Structure formats: C-alpha cells, structure tokens
Amino acid sequence: MSATAIALNRFGLGAKPDEAAPSKPEHWLLSQFDVYEPLPAPWQLLPRTTALLDTWLMQQRAVRQAPQGERSGIREAYLRQGREAYVAAVGARTNSALQSGTPFVERLVHFWSNHFAVSTDKLLVVGLAGGFEADAIRPHVLGRFEDLLLAVVRHPAMLLYLDQAQSIGPRSLAGSRSSGRQRPRGLNENLAREILELHTLGVRSGYTQEDVTEFARALTGWTLPGDEADAASTTFRFVPALHEPGDRVVLGRTYASGGEAQAQSILHDVATSPATALHIARKLARHFVADEPPAALLQRLADTFMRTGGDLPSLYRELVAAPQAWMPASAKFKSPWDWAISSQRALGRQALPAAQAISLMNQLGQPVWRPGSPAGYDDTAATWAAPDALLRRVEMAQRMATQVGDAVDARSLAPRVLPGAVSDATISAVARADSGSTALALLLVSPEFLRR
C-alpha cells in the first residue's frame, strides 16, 4: 500500500472516486481535527438523548399507572417507537460515514463506540443506542479519555444496559427500607466490572473481585432521572438514598464517603492509571496497525497517554507519526462495517436508506450496536475472515455491482480508490471479467480491497 492508500483506507473509511487523493497524507489526517463536526447533517434532525429518555420515562410512568392488562400493550408501543429511533440512528450513522470529509475522526467515533459497547439485544436500549453515540461518544473523541469515560458511564444507554439503574446499596436508606414482602433489587456489579475489565484497566491488570464489589458500592446512586420536574433537561442523576454509605477501598486506595464524588474519584484514578494507558494503547494499535501490534509502539502510545493525562488527540498524533502505522503491508482485515462503508464510498454513494443499511449489516454479520457482549465486536482477522463470511461478502459485492451496472468502470475506479495499491493479479482479473458488473464485484472482494 502507498502512503496515500494507507491514509484513505487504514486511517480513513475508504476513498471516494470524486475526491482528490491527499498529497500530504499525514497532514490530511491531522487537519481533520480542526474541522470535525460532532453532529453532522445526518444526525441533526434526530432527537437527542434528553428527548429519547423522556419517551422512556413516560413509558415507565404509564406502565406503573396502567391496569395490569394494559401494561404489555404500552411496552410494545414503546418498543415500536424505540425500533423507529434505532432505524433512524443507523441511517444517520451510515450516511455520516458515507459523506464524511473527516473520515479519520469518523473512524475514531466507530472505534470508541465499539470500545464502550452497548447492545440493542437488551430491548430497553433499542431507542437509546443512537443517542449514546451522538451524545456520549461523538462530542468527546477529540477530548480527554477521562471525560469520554464519564460521559459514557452516565449515559442512560449504559446505565440501562449494564443494570446500574437498578443498583441499590444494601445499607443505603432505600435498601434498609425494603419491605420483607418484596425482594429488594440490591447491589449490581455489572457496570463496575466492565469499567475495570473492558473500559479502563483491562483483564489481568491486578484488580480483584473485592475491588469490583467495592467499586459497585461506590457507584450506587448513579441512576436515571425520575419524575421530578427537571427530568426532561437531564439524562443522569445521583440519588443519595440509593448510595451505600461508608469508605471504599479499591485497588489498595481508600476513598472517603462523600456521595457522588466517591465514584468520581475512583473513575479519575482508573482513567489515569498506567494499566489503562497500556490497555487503550493496545486497543488503538490493534485497530490501526496490526492484530498483534509491536511492543515498542504500545509503549510509545502508553507513555503519551500518561504524559498528557489521557489527551486523545495527542495519542492519535503519536499513532499517525509512528512508522509502524505506515508499513506497506495490508495488515488489517476489514470488519463487515469497514468493508460495507468503504464499498459504498467507492461506488460514490452519498446516502443509503436506513432499512437497507440495517439489512446489509445484519447479512454481513455485524449488526449495528448489537455485539454479543459488552466487549463489543472483535477487531482481528480471525473473527471476520472465515470462509462463510467471505462468501457473504462475495454475494453482497455481486448485488452492489449489479445495482450499479455498467455505470462504473472498475478498471478506472481501481487506481482511484486504491492508489498505488492494486496488484497486477487484481488488474488482470478485472480486465478479463466478462461484464462490467462482474469486474466491479471482483474489485470489491479483491485482497487489496478486503484489507486496509
């Protein structure tokens, strides 16, 4: 791969045939930080998290007030609304990726959204997943890691997905008042565990089960707005009556009782920990450089994280400056999302109907905002390069090419979307194809196009 092809495909989302290739690839990548729009046009017509959450709260109130026989109908109506919100948000995400003039930053949005994964498999999250990316991820990808983490942890989608909204300190005021006639909800450790294991420190980084439990106790009281008058203007609240009283000891450090500030202090310490620096360095290097990134690069990124207090643009600049990121071998196999977006960009598509985007990603095996676990989708070739997955891409490439017909000449398109990166074998295969659509399909599933 040439440096230009690397910038467009490894760091970006794929080349667009009607746009000039960047003459200074590194400068082109870094200049995007100055012009990135957190909410581009496709997102601007969608409801924000406050409105999405208000719909959820109204449904909750309606269920509580309705006779038993009417409650299932109210829930079903809410899920239909949630599904509509999900469809619209997938459309906004897809079209932002197709239209983006800042594809490096857009890729970073997708990276962090997967790092802090929520899943619409949990039906309560369906209507909020788009708001999560719009309001917790997009505004913070060029800020500090700690601010991004805090926005994620406080977002209703995460609070619901990992059951934090139901967590009550056993010795809290609410916990002690629980009636013996009704089993109290009690402490839930899901959010605390995933913050430590997935979001910050990483597995085998030295924390214990007791650290998880203590952190969960500190997080009690972090929940959703209730029925108060200002609920429509906020998406998070701290409820002292739910908070477990007392000091907490996490990772050998004592945190004095103090309500909401207790968990905030723990979050600050784990967000700025050397273990977190290395974990984030590994995730970024794996995404942009190689499935098994070089140790020297990991150390450089981790050192930058610690030196800057988790300043994310400094990490990205270090990544762009790293020689390992510009190695000409195509080390990264595209995920279904990467391949679908880069294919549509290569074909000159500016927009895709939301339902079509959802169907496309479902068929390719990577439904949007629906990973199988809080760990998000995997980021290695072993996950996505299986024979059946490749067959699905071949079938999809044939459909895309048939839709385009002879309107796109694959021979002239190849050097524009893969500048300096098309092999003689691919050029020959495209030239020998028996039709224009077959030639285009061959280009979209060529080894060069499947990798970045």
C-alpha positions in Angstrom: 0.0 0.0 0.0 1.1 3.5 -0.8 1.1 6.2 1.9 -1.9 7.7 0.2 -3.8 4.4 0.2 -3.0 3.9 3.9 -4.3 7.3 4.8 -7.5 6.8 2.9 -8.2 3.2 3.9 -6.3 2.3 7.1 -6.9 5.5 8.9 -10.0 6.7 6.9 -13.1 4.9 5.7 -12.2 4.3 2.1 -11.6 6.5 -0.9 -14.3 8.3 -2.8 -13.7 8.4 -6.6 -14.8 12.0 -7.0 -12.3 13.4 -4.4 -8.7 14.1 -5.0 -6.3 11.9 -3.1 -4.4 13.8 -0.4 -0.9 14.9 -1.5 0.3 15.0 2.1 -1.3 12.1 3.8 -0.2 12.7 7.4 -1.1 16.4 7.2 -4.5 15.5 5.7 -5.3 13.2 8.7 -4.3 15.6 11.4 -6.0 18.6 9.8 -9.3 16.8 10.2 -9.2 17.6 13.9 -9.8 21.3 13.2 -12.9 20.8 11.0 -14.6 17.8 12.6 -18.4 18.3 13.3 -19.6 16.3 16.3 -23.1 16.3 14.9 -23.0 16.4 11.1 -26.1 16.9 9.0 -27.5 13.3 9.0 -27.6 13.5 12.8 -29.1 16.9 13.2 -32.7 16.0 12.6 -32.8 13.2 15.1 -33.9 13.6 18.7 -31.2 13.9 21.3 -30.8 11.8 24.4 -32.9 14.0 26.5 -35.9 13.5 24.3 -35.3 9.8 23.8 -35.0 9.4 27.6 -38.2 11.4 28.2 -40.0 9.0 26.0 -38.7 6.1 28.0 -39.6 7.8 31.3 -43.1 8.5 30.1 -43.5 4.8 29.2 -42.3 3.8 32.6 -44.8 6.0 34.3 -47.6 4.8 32.0 -46.8 1.2 32.8 -46.9 1.9 36.6 -50.2 3.7 36.4 -52.0 1.4 33.9 -54.1 -1.7 34.9 -52.2 -4.9 34.7 -53.9 -6.0 31.5 -52.8 -2.9 29.6 -49.2 -2.9 30.5 -47.9 -5.2 27.8 -49.5 -3.1 25.1 -47.8 0.0 26.5 -44.4 -1.8 26.5 -45.0 -3.0 22.9 -45.8 0.5 21.7 -42.6 1.8 23.3 -40.5 -0.9 21.7 -42.0 0.1 18.3 -41.0 3.7 18.9 -37.6 2.5 20.0 -37.2 0.5 16.9 -38.1 3.5 14.8 -35.5 5.6 16.7 -32.9 2.8 16.1 -33.6 2.6 12.4 -33.2 6.4 12.0 -30.0 6.5 14.0 -28.4 3.7 12.0 -29.3 5.7 8.9 -27.6 8.8 10.4 -24.5 6.8 11.3 -24.2 5.2 7.9 -24.8 8.4 5.9 -22.4 10.3 8.1 -19.7 7.7 7.2 -20.5 7.9 3.5 -20.5 11.7 3.4 -17.8 12.5 5.9 -15.0 14.9 5.0 -13.2 13.9 8.2 -13.1 10.1 7.8 -10.2 9.6 10.2 -12.2 11.1 13.1 -15.4 9.3 12.0 -13.5 6.1 12.2 -12.4 7.1 15.7 -16.1 7.5 16.6 -16.8 4.0 15.5 -13.8 2.7 17.4 -14.8 4.3 20.7 -18.5 3.3 20.2 -17.3 -0.3 20.0 -14.8 0.1 22.9 -17.7 1.3 25.1 -20.2 -1.1 23.6 -23.9 -1.2 24.4 -26.2 -3.6 22.7 -29.8 -3.4 21.5 -30.2 -7.0 22.3 -31.3 -5.5 25.6 -34.6 -4.1 24.4 -34.6 -1.2 26.8 -31.5 0.1 25.0 -33.0 0.0 21.5 -34.3 3.6 21.4 -31.2 5.0 23.1 -28.4 3.5 21.2 -28.2 6.3 18.6 -28.3 8.9 21.4 -25.4 7.1 23.1 -23.2 7.5 20.1 -24.5 11.1 19.4 -24.1 12.4 22.9 -21.6 10.3 24.8 -19.2 9.4 22.0 -19.2 11.9 19.2 -18.6 15.1 21.3 -15.7 13.6 23.2 -13.5 11.7 20.7 -11.1 14.7 20.5 -11.0 15.4 24.2 -9.6 13.7 27.3 -10.2 10.0 27.9 -11.5 10.7 31.4 -14.2 13.0 30.0 -15.2 10.4 27.5 -15.4 7.7 30.1 -17.5 9.9 32.4 -19.9 10.7 29.6 -20.3 7.0 28.7 -20.8 5.9 32.3 -23.5 8.5 32.9 -25.4 7.9 29.7 -28.8 6.2 30.1 -28.0 3.6 27.5 -25.0 2.4 29.6 -26.9 2.7 32.9 -29.7 0.5 31.5 -27.5 -1.9 29.5 -25.3 -2.8 32.5 -28.2 -2.6 35.0 -26.7 0.2 37.0 -30.1 2.0 37.1 -31.3 -0.9 39.3 -28.4 -1.0 41.7 -29.1 -0.1 45.4 -26.7 -0.1 48.3 -27.9 -2.8 50.8 -27.2 -0.4 53.7 -28.5 2.7 51.9 -31.6 4.4 53.1 -33.6 2.8 50.3 -32.0 -0.6 50.9 -32.8 -0.5 54.6 -36.4 0.4 53.9 -37.0 -2.5 51.6 -40.0 -4.4 52.7 -39.7 -8.0 53.6 -42.8 -8.6 51.4 -40.8 -7.6 48.3 -37.3 -8.7 47.4 -35.1 -5.6 47.1 -33.1 -5.1 43.9 -29.8 -4.9 45.8 -26.3 -4.3 44.5 -25.5 -4.8 40.9 -21.8 -5.2 39.9 -22.1 -5.2 36.1 -21.0 -1.6 35.4 -18.2 -1.6 37.9 -16.8 -4.9 36.4 -16.9 -3.8 32.8 -15.4 -0.4 33.6 -12.4 -2.2 35.1 -12.2 -5.1 32.7 -13.1 -3.6 29.4 -13.2 0.2 29.5 -10.0 1.1 31.6 -7.5 -1.3 33.2 -8.1 -4.4 31.1 -8.1 -8.1 32.1 -5.3 -9.5 34.3 -4.3 -6.0 35.3 -4.3 -6.7 39.1 -7.8 -5.8 40.3 -9.7 -8.4 42.3 -13.4 -9.3 42.8 -13.4 -7.3 46.0 -12.3 -4.2 44.0 -15.2 -4.8 41.7 -17.7 -5.1 44.6 -16.3 -2.0 46.4 -16.4 0.0 43.1 -20.0 -1.2 42.6 -20.9 0.1 46.1 -19.4 3.4 45.3 -21.4 3.6 42.1 -24.7 3.1 43.9 -26.9 6.2 43.5 -25.8 6.8 39.9 -29.0 6.3 38.0 -31.6 7.8 35.7 -33.8 10.9 36.3 -37.1 10.2 37.9 -40.4 12.0 37.9 -39.0 15.4 39.1 -40.0 18.5 37.1 -36.5 18.9 35.6 -36.2 15.4 34.3 -36.6 16.5 30.8 -33.5 18.6 30.9 -31.1 16.0 32.2 -30.1 12.4 31.5 -28.4 11.4 34.8 -28.9 12.0 38.5 -27.3 10.9 41.7 -29.8 9.7 44.4 -28.2 9.8 47.9 -30.9 7.5 49.2 -29.6 4.7 47.0 -25.9 5.2 47.8 -24.1 2.7 50.0 -22.6 4.6 53.0 -19.1 4.3 54.2 -15.5 4.4 52.9 -14.4 2.3 50.0 -11.1 0.6 49.3 -10.4 0.0 45.6 -7.0 -1.1 44.2 -5.4 -0.5 47.6 -6.6 3.1 47.8 -9.2 4.4 50.3 -12.0 6.7 49.1 -13.8 8.5 51.8 -17.6 8.5 51.9 -19.0 11.5 50.0 -21.8 10.5 47.8 -21.4 11.0 44.1 -17.8 12.3 44.5 -16.6 8.9 45.8 -17.2 7.1 42.5 -15.9 10.1 40.5 -12.6 9.8 42.4 -12.3 6.1 41.6 -13.1 6.8 37.9 -10.4 9.5 37.8 -7.8 7.2 39.2 -8.6 4.3 36.9 -8.9 6.6 33.9 -5.3 7.9 34.5 -3.7 4.6 35.5 -0.7 3.2 33.7 -2.7 0.0 33.2 -5.4 1.9 31.4 -2.8 3.7 29.3 -1.4 0.4 28.1 -4.9 -1.1 27.6 -6.0 1.9 25.4 -2.7 1.9 23.6 -3.1 -1.8 22.7 -6.7 -1.3 21.5 -5.8 1.6 19.3 -2.7 0.0 17.9 -4.6 -3.2 17.2 -7.3 -1.3 15.3 -4.9 0.8 13.2 -1.7 -1.1 12.9 -1.9 -4.9 13.3 -3.7 -7.7 15.2 -0.5 -8.2 17.2 0.9 -4.6 17.4 4.6 -4.1 18.1 5.6 -3.7 21.8 7.6 -0.6 21.0 4.6 1.2 19.6 2.4 0.2 22.6 4.9 1.7 24.9 5.1 5.0 22.9 1.4 5.3 23.0 1.1 4.4 26.6 3.8 6.9 27.5 2.0 9.6 25.6 -1.3 8.8 27.4 0.4 9.2 30.8 2.4 12.3 29.8 -0.7 14.1 28.6 -3.2 12.9 31.1 -5.1 10.9 28.6 -5.4 13.6 25.9 -6.8 11.7 22.9 -5.6 13.9 20.1 -2.0 13.5 21.4 -2.5 9.8 21.2 -3.8 10.0 17.6 -0.9 12.2 16.6 1.6 9.7 18.0 -0.2 7.0 16.1 0.0 8.9 12.8 3.6 9.7 13.4 4.5 6.0 14.1 6.5 4.3 11.3 4.7 1.0 12.1 1.4 2.6 11.1 2.7 3.2 7.6 4.1 -0.2 6.8 3.1 -1.0 3.2 1.7 -4.5 4.0 -2.1 -4.6 4.4 -2.0 -5.9 8.0 -5.7 -5.3 8.9 -8.6 -7.2 7.6 -11.7 -5.1 7.2 -14.6 -5.8 9.5 -18.0 -6.1 7.8 -18.8 -2.4 8.8 -15.5 -1.2 7.3 -16.0 -3.2 4.1 -19.6 -2.1 3.6 -18.8 1.6 4.2 -15.7 1.6 2.0 -17.6 -0.3 -0.8 -20.4 2.2 -0.8 -17.9 5.1 -0.7 -16.0 3.6 -3.6 -19.2 3.4 -5.6 -19.9 7.0 -5.0 -22.9 6.6 -2.7 -23.8 9.6 -0.6 -26.6 8.0 1.3 -28.2 4.7 2.0 -31.8 4.1 3.1 -31.7 3.2 6.8 -33.6 -0.1 6.4 -31.1 -1.1 3.6 -28.2 -0.3 5.9 -29.6 -2.4 8.7 -30.3 -5.3 6.3 -26.8 -5.1 4.9 -25.0 -5.2 8.2 -27.3 -8.0 9.5 -26.4 -10.1 6.5 -22.7 -9.4 6.8 -22.8 -10.5 10.5 -22.1 -7.2 12.3 -25.4 -5.6 13.2 -25.1 -2.0 14.3 -24.9 -1.5 18.1 -25.6 -5.2 18.6 -22.5 -7.0 19.7 -22.8 -10.2 21.6 -21.4 -8.9 24.8 -20.2 -5.6 26.5 -16.7 -6.4 25.0 -18.0 -5.2 21.6 -17.1 -6.6 18.2 -13.7 -8.2 17.9 -11.0 -6.4 15.9 -8.9 -9.2 14.4 -8.9 -11.1 11.1 -9.6 -14.4 12.8 -13.1 -13.1 13.6 -14.1 -11.8 10.1 -12.1 -13.9 7.6 -13.9 -17.2 7.9 -15.0 -18.8 4.6 -18.7 -18.3 5.2 -18.1 -14.6 6.0 -16.1 -14.2 2.8 -18.9 -15.9 0.8 -21.4 -13.4 2.2 -19.1 -10.5 1.0 -18.9 -12.0 -2.5 -22.6 -12.3 -2.7 -23.1 -8.8 -1.4 -20.5 -7.4 -3.8 -22.3 -9.1 -6.7 -25.6 -7.4 -5.6 -23.9 -4.0 -5.3 -22.3 -4.3 -8.7 -25.5 -5.5 -10.3 -27.3 -2.4 -8.9 -24.6 -0.1 -10.4 -24.5 -2.0 -13.7 -22.1 -0.5 -16.3 -22.3 3.0 -14.8 -18.9 2.4 -13.0 -15.8 1.2 -14.9 -13.9 -1.0 -12.4 -10.7 -0.6 -14.4 -10.6 3.2 -14.0 -12.1 3.0 -10.5 -9.4 0.7 -9.0 -6.5 3.2 -9.0 -8.7 5.9 -7.7 -9.9 4.0 -4.6 -6.7 2.0 -4.1 -4.0 4.5 -5.3 -0.7 2.7 -5.7 -2.1 -0.4 -4.1 -3.7 -2.5 -6.8 -1.8 -5.7 -7.6 -1.1 -7.0 -11.2 -3.3 -10.0 -10.4 -6.3 -7.9 -9.5 -5.8 -5.6 -12.5 -5.7 -8.8 -14.7 -8.8 -10.3 -13.1 -10.8 -7.1 -13.5 -9.7 -6.7 -17.1 -10.7 -10.3 -18.0 -14.1 -10.1 -16.4 -17.0 -10.9 -18.8 -19.1 -7.9 -17.7 -18.8 -4.6 -16.1 -20.7 -5.7 -13.0 -18.5 -8.8 -12.6 -15.4 -6.7 -12.9 -16.7 -4.3 -10.2 -17.6 -7.2 -7.9 -14.1 -8.7 -8.3 -12.6 -5.4 -7.3 -14.7 -5.1 -4.2 -13.6 -8.6 -3.0 -10.0 -8.3 -4.2 -7.4 -9.0 -1.5 -6.4 -5.3 -1.6 -9.9 -4.1 -1.0 -10.7 -6.6 1.8 -7.7 -5.2 3.8 -6.7 -1.9 4.9 
